[in-house]
Amino acid sequence: MELISNLILQGVQMILVLALAPGLTGLVRKVKARLMRKQGAPVLQPYRDLARLMRKEVVLATNASWLFRTSPYMIFAATWVAAALVPTFATGLQFSWTSDLIALVALLGSARFFLALAGMDAGTSFGGIGSSREMMIGTLAEPAMLLVVFTVALVAGSTQLSNVVVYMASGEVGIRVSMGMALIALIIVAVAENARIPVDNPGTHLEVTMVHEAMVLEYSGRHLAMIELAASLKLLLYMSLIGCIFLPWSIAPASAGPSAMLFGFASFFAKLVAGGVLLAVFEISTAKMRVFRVPDFLGVALMLGLLGTLLLFVSRSL
């Protein structure tokens, strides 16, 4: 019975992130529209868009290979697995032993790899531009993310997310400058990885500036639905990661009762709403930067992650 209940909880978490991801995207769009004094689309509009795309016929380029056809499913699968492994409302679930921070970076890197290949596969100039820019961003975002992982692992003594959450929630961490640097670095990486302002503007299709949209211009139908859903899952993943590491309160252990689970779910939902509102406010108050300034922006995250790791080594040697 215990195994069955653990599997049910793990399945609930997988369905939860899949169900809430489009709503988070819709919330960010709605708040941005209201801040600009516009009506904006309903929060549930991304669900309708995905349902409409799933019903549409897939149009493929004549020179598209099997990679172009299979990449959306591989991108979606890798992102969904990564998002489902991050603790949301409970820790210590059935597959929590696989929720390693380095494994999450590898899964996200695999999704980026297939997306860049798919962008170049059709042979369009826009796809090549988007893929080259995506790789430029990834070469700085992944090292910065790994340095954040090393900083957190040195503090918590583990890269396993459930253990990190338990340690962070125990109150033994205290106030650490290195953790503050890791938080800022992780936020910068999250903004860049999700193609948000100031790195990219998800609401436009300008050839000169677009990154993510350039790689998916040739997709349609259910293929485009898979990629759009994966993008929403990626945004939820980073918000969940920030919440479980730096705001780990109210996350219930797997052995807790239904009331603790419901409270953990309510806390997770509140964190997502707060994160979506803060992201919308940040994007409204910030202008998009030039593409060639993005390395400087990500370089800040890289240096903060490096300084955070070095500070921990220095403090331990004293």
PERA-V360001 format. One record per backbone hydrogen bond with DSSP energy under -0.5 kcal/mol. CO is the residue of the C=O (numbers start at 1). NH is the residue of the N-H. Records with the same first field share a line. If there is no record, write none. Layout:
CO: NH, NH
//
This chain:
1: 5
2: 6
3: 7
4: 8
5: 9
6: 10, 94
7: 11
8: 12
9: 13
10: 14
11: 15
12: 16
13: 17
14: 18
15: 19
16: 20
17: 21
18: 22
20: 24
21: 25
22: 26
23: 27
24: 28
25: 29
26: 30
27: 31
28: 32
29: 33
30: 34
31: 35
32: 36
33: 38
34: 37
42: 45
43: 46
44: 47, 48
45: 49
46: 50
47: 51
48: 52
49: 53
50: 54
51: 55
52: 56
53: 56
56: 222
58: 60
61: 64
65: 69
66: 70
67: 71
70: 73, 74
71: 75
72: 76
73: 77
74: 78
75: 79
76: 80
77: 81
78: 82
79: 83
80: 84
81: 85
82: 86
83: 86
89: 252
91: 254
93: 96
95: 98
96: 99
98: 100
99: 161
100: 104
101: 105
102: 106
103: 107
104: 108
105: 109
106: 110
107: 111
108: 112
109: 113
110: 114
111: 115
112: 116
113: 117
114: 118
115: 119
116: 120
117: 121
118: 122
120: 123
124: 128
125: 129
126: 130
127: 131
128: 132
129: 133
130: 134
131: 135
132: 136
133: 137
134: 138
135: 139
136: 140
137: 140, 141
138: 142
140: 144
141: 145
142: 146
143: 147
144: 148
145: 149
146: 150
147: 151
148: 152
149: 153
150: 154
151: 155
152: 156
153: 157
159: 101
160: 164
161: 165
162: 166
163: 167
164: 168
165: 169
166: 170
167: 170, 172
168: 171
174: 176
176: 180
177: 181
178: 182
179: 183
180: 184
181: 185
182: 186
183: 187
184: 188
185: 189
186: 190
187: 191
188: 192
189: 193
190: 194
191: 196
192: 195
196: 199, 200
198: 289
200: 202
201: 204
206: 209, 210
211: 215
212: 215, 216
213: 216
214: 217
216: 219
220: 223, 224
221: 225
222: 226
223: 227
224: 228
225: 229
226: 230
227: 231
228: 232
229: 233
230: 234
231: 235
232: 236
233: 237
234: 238
235: 239
236: 240
237: 241
238: 242
239: 243
240: 244
241: 245
242: 246, 247
243: 247
248: 251
250: 252
252: 91
253: 256
257: 261
258: 262
259: 263
260: 264
261: 265
262: 266
263: 267
264: 268
265: 269
266: 270
267: 271
268: 272
269: 273
270: 274
271: 275
272: 276
273: 277
274: 278
275: 279
276: 280
277: 281
278: 282
279: 283
280: 284
281: 285
283: 286
290: 293
291: 294
293: 297
294: 298
295: 299
296: 300
297: 301
298: 302
299: 303
300: 304
301: 305
302: 306
303: 307
304: 308
305: 309
306: 310
307: 311
308: 312
309: 313
310: 314
311: 315
312: 316
313: 317
314: 318
//
